[in-house]
Amino acid sequence: MHLHRPFAVLLGIWLFCLAGLVGAHPHVFIEGQYRIELDKTTIDSFEASWKFDLFTSSSLILEFDTNSDSQFQGQEKQIVADKLKSFEAFDFFMKVLVDGNAVRPSRVVVSDIIIQNQQILLIFSVAMPDPINLQKQTLSLSFGDDEFYFALMPPENGLLLLRGMLAETCTPNSREAEEMAIDSWADVSCD
């Protein structure tokens, strides 16, 4: 009976995480980050990513990596994407402000699902309803779950990464959030 104890513990952890996916709402830690390609100062889209904590990732990999190759491919990737569809209604907890006014993305799509160092990394393509001219407007980005089921924090290298030819001329500023569900904001504009 002692030999089955580790399996029972693992099964209990897995069931706890699976229950969270269907409504029990365990606390899940996610590192959220935005990436903007700045080859011009007007943007209408950018990328975002979520990196799930090791505990949640392990449970999801156990459930959905059906061939145990530590990768999501083909049908596995599609099943995971389908399981995440319920978060579309919340724009995957993305908070977007343009000049201090809340703006809802026109489209948020899971563009890739990767297993990296035993953690699940989701990549999102985000389209905005109107172009944002960063020379005239300030774009503010954050993540936050108003229901407090998910803890969305920036990774060590920051909430916002700028890439492209104009990345050096556009400055992201980080500031603490006043809202309870949000850790911090990244504001970006170009001189």
Secondary structure, 3 states (H helix, E strand, C coil): CHHHHHHHHHHHHHHHHHHHHHHHCCCEEEEEEEEEECCCCEEEEEEEEEEECHHHHHHHHHHHCCCCCCCCCCHHHHHHHHHCHHHHHHHHHEEEEECCEECCCCEEEEEEEEEECCEEEEEEEEEEEEEEECCCCCEEEEEECCCCCEEEECCCCCCEEEECCCCCCEEEEEEECCCCCECEEEEEEEC
